[in-house]
Amino acid sequence: MDHVAIMSKRFGDLIAKIFSGEKKIESRWSINKIAPWGRVKRGDAVYFKNSGGPVIAMASVSKVLQFENLNHIKVREILNKWPLVDYEWAKNKSYCVLIWLKNPKKVRPFKINKSGFGSAAAWLSDFKISGAGH
């Protein structure tokens, strides 16, 4: 399955960190059970774009871990093992998906249409990439 991860520039150039090897895990934290919860699996492809820009990269998924019913203790345990985000930002989240990435590649930039996914969606699952001009 193909996915599109929309990255926020307020956290820095996360796509560059994927290429440099500094970022090997993409984490998605939420209050509700939203994508990519239960949708991303080992072997899937994740395409990356910065908010407002075209898709510019992709990577393969090598491992996925999901955590639910989070509380302050569970959040601290996750962040002690994988210091991916700031505790203050994550402390009130109920769900966490950790996605290990491998073989990052640049792709010829292409735009996507988010129609049907919601304007605030930051992860698009079951996205049809083939024939998208890459």
C-alpha positions as CSV (number, residue, x, y, z in Angstrom):
1,M,0.0,0.0,0.0
2,D,1.1,3.5,-0.7
3,H,0.9,6.3,1.8
4,V,1.6,10.1,1.7
5,A,3.1,11.7,4.9
6,I,2.7,15.4,5.0
7,M,5.5,16.9,7.0
8,S,5.3,20.2,9.0
9,K,8.2,22.6,8.4
10,R,7.8,24.0,11.9
11,F,9.8,20.9,13.1
12,G,12.6,21.6,10.7
13,D,13.5,20.0,7.4
14,L,12.4,16.5,8.4
15,I,12.7,15.1,4.9
16,A,16.4,16.1,4.8
17,K,16.9,14.3,8.1
18,I,15.4,11.1,6.6
19,F,18.0,11.3,3.8
20,S,20.9,12.1,6.2
21,G,20.0,9.1,8.4
22,E,19.3,11.3,11.4
23,K,15.6,10.4,11.2
24,K,15.0,6.7,10.9
25,I,11.6,6.6,12.5
26,E,8.5,8.6,11.6
27,S,6.2,9.0,14.5
28,R,2.6,10.0,14.4
29,W,0.8,10.9,17.6
30,S,-2.9,11.6,17.9
31,I,-5.8,12.0,20.3
32,N,-8.1,9.9,18.1
33,K,-7.5,6.7,16.1
34,I,-6.7,8.3,12.8
35,A,-4.4,7.3,9.9
36,P,-1.9,5.8,9.8
37,W,-3.3,3.8,12.8
38,G,-3.9,0.2,11.6
39,R,-3.1,1.0,8.0
40,V,0.6,1.1,7.5
41,K,2.5,-2.2,7.4
42,R,6.0,-3.5,6.7
43,G,6.8,-3.3,3.0
44,D,4.5,-0.4,2.4
45,A,5.8,2.7,0.6
46,V,5.6,6.1,2.3
47,Y,5.9,9.2,0.1
48,F,6.8,12.5,1.8
49,K,5.9,16.1,1.1
50,N,6.2,19.3,3.1
51,S,3.0,21.0,3.8
52,G,2.0,23.1,0.8
53,G,4.6,21.5,-1.5
54,P,4.8,18.6,-3.9
55,V,5.8,15.0,-3.0
56,I,9.6,14.9,-3.2
57,A,10.7,11.6,-1.5
58,M,9.8,8.1,-0.6
59,A,10.9,5.3,1.7
60,S,10.0,1.8,2.5
61,V,8.5,0.7,5.8
62,S,10.7,-1.9,7.6
63,K,8.8,-2.0,11.0
64,V,5.7,-0.6,12.6
65,L,4.8,-0.4,16.3
66,Q,1.5,1.0,17.6
67,F,0.6,2.1,21.1
68,E,-2.9,2.9,22.4
69,N,-4.6,4.1,25.6
70,L,-1.6,6.3,26.3
71,N,-1.2,8.0,29.6
72,H,1.7,10.2,31.0
73,I,3.6,7.1,32.1
74,K,3.3,5.3,28.8
75,V,4.3,8.4,26.8
76,R,7.4,8.8,28.9
77,E,8.3,5.1,28.4
78,I,8.0,5.5,24.6
79,L,10.0,8.7,24.6
80,N,12.7,7.2,26.9
81,K,13.2,4.4,24.4
82,W,12.7,6.5,21.2
83,P,13.2,10.3,21.9
84,L,11.3,11.4,18.9
85,V,9.3,14.4,20.1
86,D,9.0,16.7,23.0
87,Y,7.1,15.2,26.0
88,E,5.1,18.4,26.5
89,W,3.8,18.0,23.0
90,A,3.0,14.3,23.3
91,K,1.7,14.0,26.9
92,N,-2.0,14.3,26.1
93,K,-2.0,12.0,23.1
94,S,-3.9,8.7,23.2
95,Y,-2.3,6.9,20.2
96,C,1.2,6.6,18.8
97,V,2.4,4.9,15.6
98,L,6.1,4.4,15.1
99,I,7.2,3.7,11.5
100,W,10.8,2.6,10.7
101,L,12.0,3.8,7.4
102,K,14.6,2.3,5.0
103,N,15.9,3.0,1.5
104,P,14.9,6.7,1.3
105,K,14.9,8.0,-2.3
106,K,14.2,11.3,-4.0
107,V,11.4,11.2,-6.5
108,R,10.6,13.6,-9.3
109,P,8.4,16.2,-7.6
110,F,4.6,15.7,-8.2
111,K,1.5,17.3,-6.7
112,I,-1.3,15.3,-5.1
113,N,-5.0,15.9,-4.7
114,K,-6.1,15.5,-1.1
115,S,-9.8,15.6,-2.0
116,G,-11.7,13.1,0.1
117,F,-9.1,12.9,2.9
118,G,-10.0,16.2,4.7
119,S,-8.1,19.4,4.6
120,A,-6.3,18.8,7.9
121,A,-5.2,15.3,7.0
122,A,-1.4,14.8,7.6
123,W,-1.3,11.1,6.5
124,L,-3.0,9.7,3.5
125,S,-3.4,5.9,3.4
126,D,-4.3,3.8,0.4
127,F,-3.3,6.6,-1.8
128,K,-2.9,5.7,-5.5
129,I,0.6,6.8,-6.5
130,S,1.1,4.8,-9.7
131,G,0.7,7.1,-12.7
132,A,1.1,10.2,-10.6
133,G,4.0,11.4,-12.8
134,H,7.0,10.2,-10.8
